[in-house]
C-alpha cells in the first residue's frame, strides 16, 4: 500500500491569503526543512501540521488529504 500526501488544500489557502510557503513557515513556526516537504509531497510531522492549522485557523482537511493506493 502506498500513502500519498496531497497538500493542494493548503496551497489553495495560501493562494487565497496571498502567502508563500516560506512566509507560512516563518509565521507558523515551522522550519524550512518541513516546509520543503510540502512541494515533495512528503509527510509532515503532525505537530507541524497542528502549528499550520492553528496559524491559518483552519481544520486539518484544509491542509492535507491522505490517500491510499
Secondary structure, DSSP 8 states (H G I E B T S, - for coil): --EEEE-HHHHHHHHHTT--HHHHHHHHT--HHHHHHHHHT----HHHHHHHHHHHT--GGGT-EEEE-
